[in-house]
Amino acid sequence: MTPDGLTTTRTTGPGERLDRPVDGIPFAKIGDLDPALLEQVYRQFKNRLLDEARVDPILAHILTTSPEISVEVERRDVRIDGDSLKGRLAQLIAAGFFDATKPAREINKELNRTGGEVNSGNLSRALGDFRKDGFVTEESDGFVRAPGLKVSKRSVTTE
C-alpha cells in the first residue's frame, strides 16, 4: 500500500476474482465512501490507465474501439413444387417479374394468364409467406423482389 492509502501493488492473476478483498483490504459499498476520496481514486485510476495506454497497444486498441454491428445471414433454401401457387410465384420471381414493384391485381392477372385461376385470398397468403420468408418486400404500391435474394433455378425431368 502507498502512503496515501489508496493503492495496492497486487494485481489479479488468471482465475482470481475481483469481487473479494485484495491483500486483506475489504470491499466497501460505493455509498459508504467519502465522495472526495472516490474522486481522488478515480483521477489516479484514469491517469494510470491513460499512461499505460500510451505504451500498451492492446489497451490502446480497447480504448479506441468503436461500436460495430455484425450480422450473420442464414440462407434459407426453399424447394417448391412448380405447379403450386407458391411455385408459380417463385417462377415469376426467377423470371424477373418482381424486379419492378407489382400490385396484387397485376400479380393475379399474370398468374391467371400463365396458368389456372388464382383465388385472391390464397394469393394474399402466399405473398405474405414470401414476404415473411424474405423473398419479396411489400411496398406501398405492391410487392417487389427482396434485395440480395439469390435465385437458383433447377429443372427436374423424368424419362
N, CA and C atoms as an extended XYZ file, in Angstrom:
477
Properties=species:S:1:pos:R:3:atomname:S:1:resname:S:1:resid:I:1 pbc="F F F"
N         0.844       -1.167        0.000 N   MET     1
C         0.000        0.000        0.000 CA  MET     1
C         0.896        1.238        0.000 C   MET     1
N         0.468        2.302       -0.701 N   THR     2
C         1.243        3.534       -0.757 CA  THR     2
C         0.905        4.418        0.436 C   THR     2
N         1.721        5.446        0.705 N   PRO     3
C         1.466        6.300        1.864 CA  PRO     3
C         0.073        6.942        1.863 C   PRO     3
N        -0.504        7.186        0.673 N   ASP     4
C        -1.836        7.807        0.676 CA  ASP     4
C        -2.942        6.817        1.010 C   ASP     4
N        -2.577        5.527        1.094 N   GLY     5
C        -3.545        4.515        1.489 CA  GLY     5
C        -4.555        4.158        0.419 C   GLY     5
N        -4.304        4.529       -0.830 N   LEU     6
C        -5.312        4.330       -1.870 CA  LEU     6
C        -5.017        3.179       -2.826 C   LEU     6
N        -3.775        2.781       -2.946 N   THR     7
C        -3.458        1.769       -3.947 CA  THR     7
C        -2.773        0.589       -3.307 C   THR     7
N        -2.787       -0.501       -3.983 N   THR     8
C        -2.054       -1.687       -3.576 CA  THR     8
C        -1.297       -2.171       -4.797 C   THR     8
N        -0.173       -2.831       -4.603 N   THR     9
C         0.647       -3.265       -5.731 CA  THR     9
C         0.198       -4.611       -6.270 C   THR     9
N        -0.719       -5.275       -5.606 N   ARG    10
C        -1.164       -6.585       -6.032 CA  ARG    10
C        -2.172       -6.456       -7.165 C   ARG    10
N        -1.999       -7.237       -8.203 N   THR    11
C        -2.973       -7.285       -9.293 CA  THR    11
C        -3.561       -8.673       -9.337 C   THR    11
N        -4.685       -8.821       -9.993 N   THR    12
C        -5.297      -10.141      -10.101 CA  THR    12
C        -4.599      -10.935      -11.181 C   THR    12
N        -4.543      -12.211      -10.971 N   GLY    13
C        -3.951      -13.115      -11.947 CA  GLY    13
C        -5.034      -13.966      -12.567 C   GLY    13
N        -4.655      -14.898      -13.427 N   PRO    14
C        -5.640      -15.755      -14.073 CA  PRO    14
C        -6.474      -16.505      -13.036 C   PRO    14
N        -7.754      -16.463      -13.191 N   GLY    15
C        -8.653      -17.192      -12.316 CA  GLY    15
C        -8.989      -16.482      -11.017 C   GLY    15
N        -8.309      -15.378      -10.706 N   GLU    16
C        -8.620      -14.654       -9.481 CA  GLU    16
C        -9.857      -13.803       -9.704 C   GLU    16
N       -10.647      -13.667       -8.646 N   ARG    17
C       -11.881      -12.899       -8.739 CA  ARG    17
C       -11.649      -11.489       -8.229 C   ARG    17
N       -12.360      -10.556       -8.812 N   LEU    18
C       -12.251       -9.161       -8.398 CA  LEU    18
C       -13.287       -8.784       -7.346 C   LEU    18
N       -14.154       -9.720       -6.969 N   ASP    19
C       -15.218       -9.377       -6.032 CA  ASP    19
C       -14.920       -9.832       -4.605 C   ASP    19
N       -13.647      -10.017       -4.272 N   ARG    20
C       -13.287      -10.359       -2.898 CA  ARG    20
C       -12.111       -9.495       -2.481 C   ARG    20
N       -11.852       -9.376       -1.216 N   PRO    21
C       -10.774       -8.493       -0.746 CA  PRO    21
C        -9.423       -8.837       -1.361 C   PRO    21
N        -8.628       -7.805       -1.615 N   VAL    22
C        -7.273       -7.956       -2.123 CA  VAL    22
C        -6.328       -7.568       -0.993 C   VAL    22
N        -5.350       -8.416       -0.697 N   ASP    23
C        -4.385       -8.158        0.376 CA  ASP    23
C        -5.070       -7.818        1.687 C   ASP    23
N        -6.201       -8.471        1.960 N   GLY    24
C        -6.883       -8.252        3.229 CA  GLY    24
C        -7.660       -6.953        3.315 C   GLY    24
N        -7.701       -6.171        2.240 N   ILE    25
C        -8.458       -4.916        2.253 CA  ILE    25
C        -9.881       -5.241        1.838 C   ILE    25
N       -10.857       -5.087        2.745 N   PRO    26
C       -12.232       -5.448        2.398 CA  PRO    26
C       -12.850       -4.444        1.431 C   PRO    26
N       -13.810       -4.938        0.633 N   PHE    27
C       -14.533       -4.047       -0.267 CA  PHE    27
C       -15.570       -3.262        0.513 C   PHE    27
N       -15.794       -2.047        0.105 N   ALA    28
C       -16.825       -1.213        0.720 CA  ALA    28
C       -17.855       -0.883       -0.349 C   ALA    28
N       -19.044       -0.586        0.078 N   LYS    29
C       -20.067       -0.138       -0.860 CA  LYS    29
C       -19.720        1.284       -1.262 C   LYS    29
N       -19.945        1.617       -2.514 N   ILE    30
C       -19.613        2.943       -3.023 CA  ILE    30
C       -20.259        4.029       -2.163 C   ILE    30
N       -21.499        3.825       -1.738 N   GLY    31
C       -22.195        4.824       -0.942 CA  GLY    31
C       -21.564        5.053        0.425 C   GLY    31
N       -20.767        4.075        0.893 N   ASP    32
C       -20.121        4.204        2.202 CA  ASP    32
C       -18.848        5.039        2.135 C   ASP    32
N       -18.357        5.337        0.946 N   LEU    33
C       -17.072        6.030        0.805 CA  LEU    33
C       -17.270        7.538        0.672 C   LEU    33
N       -16.280        8.261        1.100 N   ASP    34
C       -16.267        9.720        1.017 CA  ASP    34
C       -16.172       10.136       -0.452 C   ASP    34
N       -17.067       11.005       -0.934 N   PRO    35
C       -17.035       11.431       -2.348 CA  PRO    35
C       -15.688       12.027       -2.749 C   PRO    35
N       -15.034       12.746       -1.872 N   ALA    36
C       -13.720       13.325       -2.205 CA  ALA    36
C       -12.693       12.212       -2.414 C   ALA    36
N       -12.757       11.174       -1.579 N   LEU    37
C       -11.847       10.036       -1.719 CA  LEU    37
C       -12.116        9.304       -3.034 C   LEU    37
N       -13.401        9.111       -3.366 N   LEU    38
C       -13.743        8.458       -4.636 CA  LEU    38
C       -13.211        9.252       -5.825 C   LEU    38
N       -13.331       10.563       -5.776 N   GLU    39
C       -12.832       11.408       -6.854 CA  GLU    39
C       -11.325       11.257       -6.993 C   GLU    39
N       -10.630       11.200       -5.881 N   GLN    40
C        -9.171       11.057       -5.902 CA  GLN    40
C        -8.776        9.694       -6.491 C   GLN    40
N        -9.487        8.642       -6.079 N   VAL    41
C        -9.211        7.299       -6.612 CA  VAL    41
C        -9.487        7.270       -8.112 C   VAL    41
N       -10.598        7.876       -8.518 N   TYR    42
C       -10.952        7.906       -9.936 CA  TYR    42
C        -9.864        8.607      -10.753 C   TYR    42
N        -9.408        9.769      -10.284 N   ARG    43
C        -8.372       10.515      -11.017 CA  ARG    43
C        -7.087        9.706      -11.115 C   ARG    43
N        -6.706        9.020      -10.036 N   GLN    44
C        -5.496        8.195      -10.068 CA  GLN    44
C        -5.658        7.051      -11.065 C   GLN    44
N        -6.819        6.412      -11.025 N   PHE    45
C        -7.085        5.305      -11.942 CA  PHE    45
C        -7.045        5.787      -13.388 C   PHE    45
N        -7.715        6.897      -13.654 N   LYS    46
C        -7.760        7.434      -15.016 CA  LYS    46
C        -6.362        7.797      -15.505 C   LYS    46
N        -5.578        8.470      -14.675 N   ASN    47
C        -4.213        8.845      -15.074 CA  ASN    47
C        -3.355        7.621      -15.353 C   ASN    47
N        -3.479        6.594      -14.509 N   ARG    48
C        -2.690        5.380      -14.725 CA  ARG    48
C        -3.133        4.679      -16.009 C   ARG    48
N        -4.437        4.620      -16.237 N   LEU    49
C        -4.957        3.990      -17.448 CA  LEU    49
C        -4.454        4.712      -18.692 C   LEU    49
N        -4.488        6.026      -18.680 N   LEU    50
C        -4.001        6.797      -19.828 CA  LEU    50
C        -2.499        6.631      -20.021 C   LEU    50
N        -1.742        6.589      -18.919 N   ASP    51
C        -0.292        6.369      -19.023 CA  ASP    51
C         0.010        5.006      -19.639 C   ASP    51
N        -0.711        3.973      -19.177 N   GLU    52
C        -0.470        2.624      -19.698 CA  GLU    52
C        -0.941        2.490      -21.139 C   GLU    52
N        -1.962        3.223      -21.514 N   ALA    53
C        -2.470        3.154      -22.882 CA  ALA    53
C        -1.443        3.659      -23.894 C   ALA    53
N        -0.574        4.554      -23.444 N   ARG    54
C         0.450        5.094      -24.359 CA  ARG    54
C         1.479        4.039      -24.752 C   ARG    54
N         1.686        3.043      -23.898 N   VAL    55
C         2.719        2.042      -24.171 CA  VAL    55
C         2.155        0.643      -24.403 C   VAL    55
N         0.889        0.421      -24.123 N   ASP    56
C         0.280       -0.899      -24.258 CA  ASP    56
C        -0.662       -0.894      -25.467 C   ASP    56
N        -0.247       -1.513      -26.596 N   PRO    57
C        -1.073       -1.458      -27.810 CA  PRO    57
C        -2.445       -2.120      -27.631 C   PRO    57
N        -2.529       -3.137      -26.800 N   ILE    58
C        -3.819       -3.796      -26.593 CA  ILE    58
C        -4.768       -2.857      -25.868 C   ILE    58
N        -4.281       -2.212      -24.839 N   LEU    59
C        -5.105       -1.269      -24.097 CA  LEU    59
C        -5.503       -0.088      -24.983 C   LEU    59
N        -4.571        0.376      -25.800 N   ALA    60
C        -4.886        1.481      -26.712 CA  ALA    60
C        -5.986        1.062      -27.693 C   ALA    60
N        -5.922       -0.183      -28.148 N   HIS    61
C        -6.944       -0.692      -29.071 CA  HIS    61
C        -8.307       -0.726      -28.384 C   HIS    61
N        -8.350       -1.185      -27.155 N   ILE    62
C        -9.608       -1.250      -26.416 CA  ILE    62
C       -10.202        0.145      -26.259 C   ILE    62
N        -9.361        1.119      -25.956 N   LEU    63
C        -9.852        2.475      -25.744 CA  LEU    63
C       -10.329        3.131      -27.036 C   LEU    63
N        -9.840        2.675      -28.181 N   THR    64
C       -10.208        3.304      -29.445 CA  THR    64
C       -11.223        2.486      -30.245 C   THR    64
N       -11.714        1.403      -29.677 N   THR    65
C       -12.675        0.575      -30.392 CA  THR    65
C       -13.998        1.317      -30.538 C   THR    65
N       -14.569        1.234      -31.722 N   SER    66
C       -15.847        1.890      -31.967 CA  SER    66
C       -16.953        0.835      -32.047 C   SER    66
N       -18.194        1.239      -31.881 N   PRO    67
C       -19.302        0.278      -31.953 CA  PRO    67
C       -19.350       -0.406      -33.314 C   PRO    67
N       -19.765       -1.652      -33.306 N   GLU    68
C       -19.830       -2.417      -34.540 CA  GLU    68
C       -21.026       -3.353      -34.483 C   GLU    68
N       -21.688       -3.510      -35.610 N   ILE    69
C       -22.785       -4.469      -35.713 CA  ILE    69
C       -22.326       -5.572      -36.649 C   ILE    69
N       -22.444       -6.786      -36.189 N   SER    70
C       -22.095       -7.934      -37.007 CA  SER    70
C       -23.375       -8.700      -37.306 C   SER    70
N       -23.686       -8.854      -38.583 N   VAL    71
C       -24.921       -9.520      -38.990 CA  VAL    71
C       -24.570      -10.854      -39.627 C   VAL    71
N       -25.163      -11.894      -39.104 N   GLU    72
C       -24.960      -13.216      -39.682 CA  GLU    72
C       -26.216      -13.571      -40.466 C   GLU    72
N       -26.052      -13.840      -41.744 N   VAL    73
C       -27.189      -14.125      -42.609 CA  VAL    73
C       -27.273      -15.633      -42.815 C   VAL    73
N       -28.426      -16.162      -42.483 N   GLU    74
C       -28.657      -17.579      -42.706 CA  GLU    74
C       -29.456      -17.720      -43.988 C   GLU    74
N       -28.871      -18.371      -44.961 N   ARG    75
C       -29.540      -18.537      -46.243 CA  ARG    75
C       -30.654      -19.565      -46.112 C   ARG    75
N       -31.808      -19.206      -46.562 N   ARG    76
C       -32.965      -20.093      -46.492 CA  ARG    76
C       -33.212      -20.657      -47.880 C   ARG    76
N       -33.137      -21.958      -48.001 N   ASP    77
C       -33.327      -22.634      -49.280 CA  ASP    77
C       -34.681      -23.321      -49.242 C   ASP    77
N       -35.585      -22.865      -50.093 N   VAL    78
C       -36.931      -23.422      -50.113 CA  VAL    78
C       -37.152      -24.117      -51.452 C   VAL    78
N       -37.581      -25.345      -51.369 N   ARG    79
C       -37.892      -26.099      -52.587 CA  ARG    79
C       -39.419      -26.171      -52.706 C   ARG    79
N       -39.907      -25.728      -53.852 N   ILE    80
C       -41.350      -25.612      -54.043 CA  ILE    80
C       -41.752      -26.307      -55.333 C   ILE    80
N       -42.867      -27.001      -55.274 N   ASP    81
C       -43.437      -27.620      -56.469 CA  ASP    81
C       -43.841      -26.511      -57.432 C   ASP    81
N       -43.327      -26.551      -58.631 N   GLY    82
C       -43.566      -25.500      -59.611 CA  GLY    82
C       -45.014      -25.318      -60.018 C   GLY    82
N       -45.857      -26.322      -59.782 N   ASP    83
C       -47.266      -26.212      -60.163 CA  ASP    83
C       -48.121      -25.593      -59.064 C   ASP    83
N       -47.604      -25.518      -57.839 N   SER    84
C       -48.372      -24.927      -56.744 CA  SER    84
C       -48.373      -23.404      -56.894 C   SER    84
N       -49.227      -22.735      -56.140 N   LEU    85
C       -49.285      -21.277      -56.201 CA  LEU    85
C       -47.929      -20.662      -55.812 C   LEU    85
N       -47.341      -21.160      -54.730 N   LYS    86
C       -46.031      -20.635      -54.331 CA  LYS    86
C       -44.964      -20.956      -55.377 C   LYS    86
N       -45.083      -22.120      -55.994 N   GLY    87
C       -44.138      -22.480      -57.052 CA  GLY    87
C       -44.258      -21.566      -58.255 C   GLY    87
N       -45.483      -21.229      -58.586 N   ARG    88
C       -45.707      -20.317      -59.714 CA  ARG    88
C       -45.195      -18.921      -59.392 C   ARG    88
N       -45.396      -18.478      -58.135 N   LEU    89
C       -44.841      -17.180      -57.714 CA  LEU    89
C       -43.312      -17.215      -57.764 C   LEU    89
N       -42.723      -18.325      -57.306 N   ALA    90
C       -41.260      -18.459      -57.332 CA  ALA    90
C       -40.741      -18.393      -58.768 C   ALA    90
N       -41.483      -18.998      -59.703 N   GLN    91
C       -41.073      -18.936      -61.109 CA  GLN    91
C       -41.136      -17.507      -61.636 C   GLN    91
N       -42.140      -16.744      -61.194 N   LEU    92
C       -42.230      -15.341      -61.610 CA  LEU    92
C       -41.054      -14.528      -61.042 C   LEU    92
N       -40.679      -14.828      -59.803 N   ILE    93
C       -39.516      -14.149      -59.215 CA  ILE    93
C       -38.274      -14.479      -60.033 C   ILE    93
N       -38.075      -15.767      -60.338 N   ALA    94
C       -36.894      -16.202      -61.100 CA  ALA    94
C       -36.872      -15.598      -62.496 C   ALA    94
N       -38.047      -15.382      -63.080 N   ALA    95
C       -38.128      -14.827      -64.441 CA  ALA    95
C       -37.959      -13.312      -64.469 C   ALA    95
N       -37.907      -12.679      -63.297 N   GLY    96
C       -37.703      -11.231      -63.254 CA  GLY    96
C       -38.983      -10.421      -63.171 C   GLY    96
N       -40.119      -11.088      -63.061 N   PHE    97
C       -41.400      -10.382      -62.991 CA  PHE    97
C       -41.452       -9.408      -61.809 C   PHE    97
N       -40.851       -9.789      -60.697 N   PHE    98
C       -40.885       -8.965      -59.485 CA  PHE    98
C       -39.689       -8.010      -59.367 C   PHE    98
N       -38.921       -7.843      -60.434 N   ASP    99
C       -37.804       -6.889      -60.388 CA  ASP    99
C       -38.323       -5.461      -60.236 C   ASP    99
N       -39.528       -5.224      -60.703 N   ALA   100
C       -40.213       -3.946      -60.502 CA  ALA   100
C       -41.432       -4.232      -59.621 C   ALA   100
N       -41.845       -3.260      -58.844 N   THR   101
C       -42.976       -3.424      -57.930 CA  THR   101
C       -44.253       -3.751      -58.697 C   THR   101
N       -44.976       -4.758      -58.201 N   LYS   102
C       -46.222       -5.193      -58.841 CA  LYS   102
C       -47.344       -5.211      -57.809 C   LYS   102
N       -48.467       -4.570      -58.111 N   PRO   103
C       -49.620       -4.652      -57.200 CA  PRO   103
C       -50.240       -6.050      -57.283 C   PRO   103
N       -50.978       -6.435      -56.250 N   ALA   104
C       -51.572       -7.771      -56.177 CA  ALA   104
C       -52.456       -8.075      -57.389 C   ALA   104
N       -53.208       -7.084      -57.863 N   ARG   105
C       -54.103       -7.340      -59.010 CA  ARG   105
C       -53.295       -7.698      -60.267 C   ARG   105
N       -52.114       -7.065      -60.436 N   GLU   106
C       -51.275       -7.376      -61.608 CA  GLU   106
C       -50.640       -8.761      -61.465 C   GLU   106
N       -50.283       -9.132      -60.250 N   ILE   107
C       -49.727      -10.468      -59.996 CA  ILE   107
C       -50.800      -11.511      -60.288 C   ILE   107
N       -52.013      -11.264      -59.810 N   ASN   108
C       -53.127      -12.182      -60.034 CA  ASN   108
C       -53.398      -12.327      -61.535 C   ASN   108
N       -53.376      -11.205      -62.241 N   LYS   109
C       -53.610      -11.221      -63.695 CA  LYS   109
C       -52.556      -12.066      -64.408 C   LYS   109
N       -51.283      -11.910      -64.009 N   GLU   110
C       -50.192      -12.672      -64.641 CA  GLU   110
C       -50.315      -14.163      -64.327 C   GLU   110
N       -50.676      -14.493      -63.091 N   LEU   111
C       -50.857      -15.906      -62.730 CA  LEU   111
C       -52.019      -16.517      -63.506 C   LEU   111
N       -53.104      -15.767      -63.668 N   ASN   112
C       -54.244      -16.262      -64.455 CA  ASN   112
C       -53.866      -16.423      -65.924 C   ASN   112
N       -53.031      -15.522      -66.445 N   ARG   113
C       -52.601      -15.591      -67.839 CA  ARG   113
C       -51.716      -16.807      -68.097 C   ARG   113
N       -50.869      -17.154      -67.108 N   THR   114
C       -49.878      -18.224      -67.320 CA  THR   114
C       -50.299      -19.575      -66.760 C   THR   114
N       -51.460      -19.658      -66.150 N   GLY   115
C       -51.903      -20.937      -65.569 CA  GLY   115
C       -53.340      -20.841      -65.143 C   GLY   115
N       -53.704      -21.641      -64.163 N   GLY   116
C       -55.093      -21.679      -63.707 CA  GLY   116
C       -55.484      -20.449      -62.903 C   GLY   116
N       -56.790      -20.342      -62.699 N   GLU   117
C       -57.373      -19.233      -61.936 CA  GLU   117
C       -56.847      -19.264      -60.495 C   GLU   117
N       -56.550      -18.075      -59.953 N   VAL   118
C       -55.993      -17.970      -58.603 CA  VAL   118
C       -56.962      -17.206      -57.703 C   VAL   118
N       -57.245      -17.778      -56.548 N   ASN   119
C       -58.091      -17.126      -55.550 CA  ASN   119
C       -57.290      -16.005      -54.895 C   ASN   119
N       -57.873      -14.806      -54.804 N   SER   120
C       -57.141      -13.652      -54.278 CA  SER   120
C       -56.761      -13.835      -52.804 C   SER   120
N       -57.561      -14.548      -52.030 N   GLY   121
C       -57.218      -14.814      -50.628 CA  GLY   121
C       -55.985      -15.708      -50.513 C   GLY   121
N       -55.946      -16.751      -51.364 N   ASN   122
C       -54.779      -17.649      -51.375 CA  ASN   122
C       -53.532      -16.904      -51.839 C   ASN   122
N       -53.700      -16.030      -52.839 N   LEU   123
C       -52.578      -15.246      -53.334 CA  LEU   123
C       -52.050      -14.328      -52.231 C   LEU   123
N       -52.952      -13.708      -51.512 N   SER   124
C       -52.560      -12.811      -50.420 CA  SER   124
C       -51.767      -13.564      -49.357 C   SER   124
N       -52.216      -14.778      -49.000 N   ARG   125
C       -51.491      -15.593      -48.004 CA  ARG   125
C       -50.117      -16.003      -48.523 C   ARG   125
N       -50.048      -16.414      -49.777 N   ALA   126
C       -48.772      -16.857      -50.357 CA  ALA   126
C       -47.778      -15.691      -50.427 C   ALA   126
N       -48.254      -14.524      -50.843 N   LEU   127
C       -47.370      -13.346      -50.883 CA  LEU   127
C       -46.926      -12.951      -49.472 C   LEU   127
N       -47.836      -13.072      -48.499 N   GLY   128
C       -47.481      -12.798      -47.104 CA  GLY   128
C       -46.408      -13.752      -46.603 C   GLY   128
N       -46.518      -15.023      -46.965 N   ASP   129
C       -45.492      -16.010      -46.583 CA  ASP   129
C       -44.150      -15.672      -47.230 C   ASP   129
N       -44.188      -15.306      -48.516 N   PHE   130
C       -42.948      -14.947      -49.212 CA  PHE   130
C       -42.330      -13.688      -48.605 C   PHE   130
N       -43.160      -12.743      -48.179 N   ARG   131
C       -42.655      -11.530      -47.527 CA  ARG   131
C       -42.000      -11.891      -46.202 C   ARG   131
N       -42.684      -12.734      -45.413 N   LYS   132
C       -42.165      -13.159      -44.114 CA  LYS   132
C       -40.848      -13.933      -44.277 C   LYS   132
N       -40.739      -14.726      -45.331 N   ASP   133
C       -39.532      -15.516      -45.575 CA  ASP   133
C       -38.400      -14.707      -46.210 C   ASP   133
N       -38.694      -13.454      -46.584 N   GLY   134
C       -37.645      -12.595      -47.125 CA  GLY   134
C       -37.420      -12.698      -48.621 C   GLY   134
N       -38.374      -13.258      -49.343 N   PHE   135
C       -38.226      -13.377      -50.792 CA  PHE   135
C       -38.711      -12.137      -51.527 C   PHE   135
N       -39.725      -11.489      -50.979 N   VAL   136
C       -40.240      -10.239      -51.549 CA  VAL   136
C       -40.409       -9.241      -50.412 C   VAL   136
N       -40.485       -7.981      -50.766 N   THR   137
C       -40.833       -6.956      -49.783 CA  THR   137
C       -42.150       -6.333      -50.236 C   THR   137
N       -42.907       -5.885      -49.251 N   GLU   138
C       -44.180       -5.244      -49.566 CA  GLU   138
C       -43.987       -3.739      -49.482 C   GLU   138
N       -44.204       -3.077      -50.594 N   GLU   139
C       -44.085       -1.628      -50.665 CA  GLU   139
C       -45.489       -1.028      -50.709 C   GLU   139
N       -45.577        0.287      -50.677 N   SER   140
C       -46.892        0.941      -50.671 CA  SER   140
C       -47.684        0.640      -51.945 C   SER   140
N       -46.984        0.381      -53.044 N   ASP   141
C       -47.681        0.139      -54.312 CA  ASP   141
C       -47.617       -1.316      -54.781 C   ASP   141
N       -47.202       -2.237      -53.898 N   GLY   142
C       -47.201       -3.645      -54.279 CA  GLY   142
C       -46.022       -4.413      -53.723 C   GLY   142
N       -45.664       -5.490      -54.428 N   PHE   143
C       -44.585       -6.386      -53.991 CA  PHE   143
C       -43.436       -6.323      -54.980 C   PHE   143
N       -42.209       -6.460      -54.444 N   VAL   144
C       -41.008       -6.438      -55.273 CA  VAL   144
C       -40.024       -7.471      -54.723 C   VAL   144
N       -39.185       -7.974      -55.607 N   ARG   145
C       -38.160       -8.944      -55.205 CA  ARG   145
C       -37.287       -8.333      -54.112 C   ARG   145
N       -36.998       -9.115      -53.068 N   ALA   146
C       -36.199       -8.628      -51.944 CA  ALA   146
C       -34.759       -8.381      -52.387 C   ALA   146
N       -34.150       -7.295      -51.897 N   PRO   147
C       -32.752       -7.015      -52.249 CA  PRO   147
C       -31.849       -8.157      -51.773 C   PRO   147
N       -30.925       -8.541      -52.612 N   GLY   148
C       -29.964       -9.586      -52.248 CA  GLY   148
C       -30.490      -10.997      -52.364 C   GLY   148
N       -31.727      -11.171      -52.833 N   LEU   149
C       -32.290      -12.515      -52.969 CA  LEU   149
C       -31.543      -13.265      -54.063 C   LEU   149
N       -31.054      -14.436      -53.721 N   LYS   150
C       -30.365      -15.275      -54.697 CA  LYS   150
C       -31.368      -16.290      -55.231 C   LYS   150
N       -31.467      -16.389      -56.549 N   VAL   151
C       -32.411      -17.305      -57.180 CA  VAL   151
C       -31.628      -18.350      -57.968 C   VAL   151
N       -31.874      -19.595      -57.665 N   SER   152
C       -31.286      -20.715      -58.405 CA  SER   152
C       -32.434      -21.492      -59.009 C   SER   152
N       -32.395      -21.675      -60.309 N   LYS   153
C       -33.475      -22.402      -60.982 CA  LYS   153
C       -32.935      -23.746      -61.445 C   LYS   153
N       -33.658      -24.786      -61.076 N   ARG   154
C       -33.237      -26.126      -61.453 CA  ARG   154
C       -34.435      -26.872      -62.010 C   ARG   154
N       -34.239      -27.545      -63.097 N   SER   155
C       -35.323      -28.328      -63.703 CA  SER   155
C       -35.133      -29.795      -63.386 C   SER   155
N       -36.204      -30.442      -62.998 N   VAL   156
C       -36.173      -31.876      -62.747 CA  VAL   156
C       -37.063      -32.522      -63.806 C   VAL   156
N       -36.474      -33.470      -64.555 N   THR   157
C       -37.246      -34.136      -65.602 CA  THR   157
C       -37.217      -35.644      -65.377 C   THR   157
N       -38.204      -36.305      -65.903 N   THR   158
C       -38.253      -37.759      -65.850 CA  THR   158
C       -38.269      -38.284      -67.278 C   THR   158
N       -37.764      -39.471      -67.440 N   GLU   159
C       -37.742      -40.053      -68.774 CA  GLU   159
C       -38.887      -40.999      -68.953 C   GLU   159
